[in-house]
């Protein structure tokens, strides 16, 4: 701090003279671009390979032929059976896994920034408990005759109901990020209690098992329509949050610091909470509550690609997609002919990964 | 005139914190806010920054009502260094300082358009705070005083015309206190800082505002405000004033119930 380099703010002048333009952190920048590039290559590759994995052996070439045939390209189609395995069974499921994983990771990253809580995950806002209450109501009370579509609709309605309760609690008085977390926890408890009540009151062994499978998260009921819905939710959620990434950066030091950087904290928080809640509700309705993706993937990506949301959000989407895609591939094949709910696997992989990450962080800094 | 207030008031739970303050901050000068604990310095600063909405009265920036200006436009003009600020995110120092560039970024910055300029501004702000080459360090590993200087670098990266600081010398050793205050005094921007050390305020400020119970009781150049009469009344201490080598007032304190006073 010498007289020569005083702030020239009033004049707004740029310092004169040739000076090497210093990049803020070239190492982090290079690493984050590498991560994005690698993710963009790995994701389509993973989709193509994961579709070939399963009881009926297929080759990557057969996958491409099937996709080309369905796109109306002049290729010789596979036999109807193999075609159906690729197009009706595996491809929607693999794509759904990628979309759900990517969407959950983005929502987790956004909520961690908005609430300044490293433990925040997409289910923070009561979404998953609300969804289970809705799903249980459909399954056990037999609303909508228990059809798959009714289950999804019930789960979605439950999520939105829970999120409205959260909004009502935080809307009562303007407050900080802690209020959001507390409201989320309280509403989650309420809806878990409601779910238990319904199960104990009206459940039989079989419907209880179905509920459990769903609560742990499973992509077994994947369909093209579910994948399309999730594509819309993940795509729109990512686009909106990405556009708000400077505002998310600004939240690092709290609401008042964000306000002093020109961000309207209340409005930003509300818009992004609603965005992530709606996206999560769609994802949960399609797949159940798959834990750990939304918590661990953002931390891992932040550790490797830096904290700026402009890079963090797309990277979280890519690696969340790749992670859940392979977790689900393992869930449906490793214990064949049985299938494990993918939520069980994500927790089994996620916790050790988290431990390694925390160790790396504490020794690295 | 850059910042001014007209009869501005703010209260918490019915207790008045700032109670009818009318001031005008001289443009391009260093104004010190002084007063005992709880006299309303921080609240007045946050009102001036537009972070609190006055319950009564108005805050004016160049004659326009601050509350009516777009937040982003205000952030390009006016930077704030809060008393305490922290984050749980494991950020680098460069990332923290670069936050100051947010109000200046165009929507196209998402594609990286402003990156070079922002990096240059970030680096320069770090240099001004004596932190050149610190960009890669982790914010979480810094001491309180170092964090404080990073916070000031963040505010400078905002390229403000008005810079508001709440006790900026907190946590700083005496070398860095003097360094910082000298930089603020020489900077061609309007500075308003809440300060506890009256002798440092005497030495570096052009203009002082003395607060007591939410009201400005004295204002003017240090020699007019830092008089035994005012300081004894507002701070409830015994004071002897002498002239420092630079001609500015220097205060010697003792408790009210002690008879002998040094100096």
Interface residues (C-beta under 8 A of the other chain):
Chain A: X1 X3 X5 X6 X7 X8 X9 X10 X11 X12 X14 X15 X19 X21 X22 X23 X24 X25 X27 X28 X113 X116 X117 X118 X242 X243 X245 X246 X247 X249 X250 X252 X253 X254 X256 X257 X259 X260 X261 X262 X263 X264 X302 X303 X306 X307 X308 X310 X361 X365
Chain B: X28 X46 X49 X50 X51 X71 X72 X73 X74 X75 X76 X79 X80 X82 X85 X86 X87 X88 X89 X90 X91 X92 X94 X95 X96 X97 X98 X99 X100 X102 X103 X105 X107 X109 X110 X115 X116 X117 X118 X119 X120 X122 X123 X124 X127 X128 X129 X130 X135 X136 X138 X140 X141 X156 X158 X159 X160 X161 X163 X179 X180 X182 X183 X186 X187 X188 X189
